[in-house]
C-alpha cells in the first residue's frame, strides 16, 4: 500500500448570530480531539477486560491564527455561540484541504468538510514576542443538537470563503497605571475562559455548554528590571484610576511597522485589578528579565479585559 491522498490546512468559517459569516483565516495549526472516554470492564477475577463501549464523548477543536484583530473583533473575549438553528446557517465549518499529486492543491469538490451545528467557540491564549509572529489560539466545545452528530463529516466538498493574510503583529508597549514599561520582550494573554459541557439522561454527547468563568491574566516580560523598584514594587500594585494598557504592534506589509499614530494596533485595557511581579532572572551572557502578571478584575460595568483592534500606540 502507498499514500494515495493527503490534506493540509484551510480557513475556518463561523456563521455568527448577526447573520454574517466570519472567516477565520491565517490558520497556522489545527487539531481535532475526539474526546472519547471509554468503558472497559472486567470482573469475576479476570485479569483481562472482556467488554468495552464508549462511555461519553465530548469532541473539541483547537486552531491557531495570526489574523488576531480579525478574530478578536468577530468573537470577543468571552466566546461566541455556535447554533445552526438559532443563526439560521451551518454553524462552524472546517476543511481538510486536499493536495493534488504532482501539483499543489486539488480543485472543487475534492475536500473534506467538517460542520459543527452547536457549541461554543472561545479564545484560549495569545502569544506575542519581539522576534516572531503573534498568534491567538481558539477552542470550540461541541454539543449535540438532538439531531446531527456533534461533527458532521462530508467528502467531495468545495472550499468556502476567500482566505487572505493582511495583518501581522508583534508585541508592543505596556503602560502600568500610566507609566510606560520599557524593553518589552513578550506578552502572553491567558483569556481564562472556563467552559462546562453537560451530559444528561445517559446520552453519549453533551447537550449544553456554557461559560463558567472568565478569569484573564496577562504575563509580560521586560528587560527594564528597574520597574520592580520604580513601578511595581516587590508586593505588587493595585490598578489605579488610570487604565493600564498592553499593546500589540502591527507590522506593515512590504515594510516594517505601521506608524504609532495610525489606529491599526491592538490594545488591551485594564480598568481594575492588580499588577504582580513574579520573577527576575539572569544568566551568564544574557540580560536580567522581569516577569510580571496583570490580573484584571471586574469593575461592575466594563468587560474585565477591554479590547480595541483599531488603536494608536502611546
N, C-alpha and C positions, 0 to 999 in steps of 0.2 A: 504493500500500500504506500501511497505518497500523499503529500499535501496537495489538495485539489481546490481549496478555497481559503481565503484569508480576509480579515476585515480590520479596519482602522477607525479612528475617532471621527466623530461628526458633531455638529452643534446639537444642543438640547432646546426644545421648544416648550414653553409653558403657556397654556391658554389661561389668561387672567380673569379675575372676577369683573374687570372693567370691560371685558369683551374683546380685548386686543390680544394678539399673540406676542409674547415676549420671547425673542430669540436669544438664548444664552449661548453665545459663540465665544471664540477664543479658548475652547476647551483644550487643556493640556494633559489631563488624565481623567479616567473614568473607571468606576468599579461598581459591580452589582453583587450584593451578598444575598444568597438565597434565604438566610435566616432560619434554617431548619433546626428544630430541637426534636431529636428522635426519642422514641420509647424503645428501650432494649431490655427485654425481660428474660430472666431465668429464675428457676425455682426448683423445689424438690431436691435441693442439694446438688443440682447440676453445676458444673464448673464452666459450662459454655452457654451463651444466650441461645434461646430457642424461638424467640418471637420478636419482631420489630415492626414499628409503624411510625409515621410522622405524628408526633405529639402536638406540636404547634409550629407555625411558620409565620415569621414577620420579616418579609423581604425589605431591604433598604438599598438605596442608590447613593453614591457619592461621586462628585465630579469637581474638578478644579478649573477655574477660568482666570485669564489675565485681563478680561474686559470687566474690571472691577466697578467702574462707575455705572456702566450699563446694568449690571446685575443688582447692585445696591439700590439704584433708583427704581428698579422694577419690583424687587422683592422686599426691601426694607430690612430692619434689624430683628423683627420678631417672626419672620417667616410669612408664607402665603399659603392659602388653602388650594388644594387640588381637588376639584369636584366637577366631573363632567356634567352631571345633571344640573347643578346649580349654575354653572357657567354657560351651559348650552354648547359646549365644544368638547374636544377629545380629552383634555386634561394635560398630562405631561407626556411628551413624545421624545423618544430617544432612538438613535440609529446605530447599527453596526454597518459602517460603510465598506462595501466590498471593493477589493482591489481586482484588477484585471491582469491576467497572465500576459507577460511581455509588454505591459503598458503601465498605466498609472491607476486610475480609478474606473470602476465599472459604470455603465450608464444607467438610465432609468429602469425601473422595475427589476433591480438587481440586488437590493439591500435588505437587511433585517430591520424591522421596526418594532419597538417596544413601547406600549402605551400604558400609562398609569391612569386609571379612571378616578381614583380617590386617594387622598392622603394629605401630607403637609410637607412643604419644602422650606428649608431654613438655612441661614448662614452658620457655619461652624467656626472657622478660623480664617484670619487674613495674615499674610506674612509679607513684609516689605523690608528690603535692605538697600544699602548703597550700590551694591555691585551685582544685583540680579533682578529679574523682572518680578514685580509684586504679583501676588495671586490670592484668590479667595476660594475657599472650599465650601461647597454646599452639600447638604444631605437631604434626602427625601425619605420620610417614613410612610409606608404604603399600607393602605387598609382595603378591606373587601367591601364592595358597594352593594352586595346582595345578589348580584347577577354575574358579573365578569370576574375572571381570575384577577388577583392583585396586579399582575403584569400580563398584558395581552400581547402575545408574540405573533408576528406576521412576516412571512417571507415574500420575496419578489416584489419589494416595495420601492417607490421612488423617494428620494430625499426631499425634504421640505425646507423652505426658507432660503435666504441668501447670506451665508455667513461672511463676516468681514472682520478684519483686525484694524481698528482705527484708534486704539488707545493703549497706552502702556504707562506704568507708574514705578517709581522708586520711593524710598522713604523720604520724608520732608522734615521741616522743622517741628519743634514741640515747644509749647509755652505752658508753664505751670503758674496758675494764678496771675497771669500777665507777664511773667518773667520768662524770657527765652532761654532754653537749654541748648547749648551749642554742641556740635560734634556728634549728632545723632547717627548711629550705626545701623540700628534695626528697630523695627516696630512690629509687634505681634498683637493682633486683636483676637481674643477669645470671646466670641459673642455670647457664650454662656447660656445658650438656648437648650433647655432640657425638655424633651418631649416624652409623652407616655402614650403607648398604644395598648388598648384594652381589648381583651377577649371576653366572650361570654357564651353561655348555652352549649358549651362543648365544641364550639366551632374551631376550625383549624387556623383561621386567619383573624387578625384583629379587625374590628368594625368601627372603632372610634380612636382617633388620635388627637391630642391637644397639647398646647404649650403649658408645661407645668411650672417652669421657672425661666426667668431671663436674668442672668447674673453676669454681665460682661466684665472683662478685665483687659486692660491694655498694658503690655510689657514693653518697656523702652530700654535700649542700651545706648549709652553715650560715653564719649571719651572725656567729657567735662566732669571729672571727679570732684572739682571744687563745688559743684552743685549740691553735693552731700552736706557741705557746711553752709553754703550761702542760701540755698533754696529749700531743700528737702528736710534737712536735719535728720539725725540718726533715728528718731522715733516717728518720722513722717510729719505731714502737714495736712490740715483739712482743706477741702476745696473752698475757696473764698467767693466773694460776690463776683469777681472777675473770672469768667469761664476759662478753664484750661482747654487747650486745643492741640490736637495731633493731626498732622497733615501728611498726605501723600502727594509727592511732586510729579506732575505729568511730564512725560518725555514728548519731544516734538518730532513727529515723523519726518525723516530726512534731515533732522537737525540734532539739537542737543536737548534743551529743556524749554518748555513753554514758559513765557515770561511770568514773573511772580505776580504782576498786576492783572494778568489775564485770568478770568474766573472759569478755569477749567480743571483746577486741582481739587482734591478731595479733602474734606475737613471733618474731623470727629470732635464734637464739642461736649465738654463735661461740665455740668452745672452744679452738681452736688457729689459729695463723696470724700475720699482721702487719697493721698499720694504717698506711697510707702516705699522706702529704699529696701532692696533685697540683698545684693552682694556687690562688693568691689573686688575685682580680681585682676592680677597682673602676673605675667610670666616673663622669664628672661628672654629678651629680644622682642617683646611686644608691650604695648601700652596698657596702662590701667584702664579698665572699663567698669562703669557703674550701671547696674541693672536696677530699675525701679518699676513699680506697678502703679497704675492708676486704677482705682476701684470706684467706679461710678455708683451712685445710689439715686433713687427716685426722689425728685423734688416735689412731687404731688401734682405736677402739671405737665411737664415735658417728658419725652422719651428719656430713658436712662442714658442712652447714647444717641445724640442727635447727629445726623449725617447730612452734609451738603456735598453734592457731587459737582457743584459749579461754584467753587470758591477761589478767591485770590489768596496768595500767600502773604503773611505778615511782613 
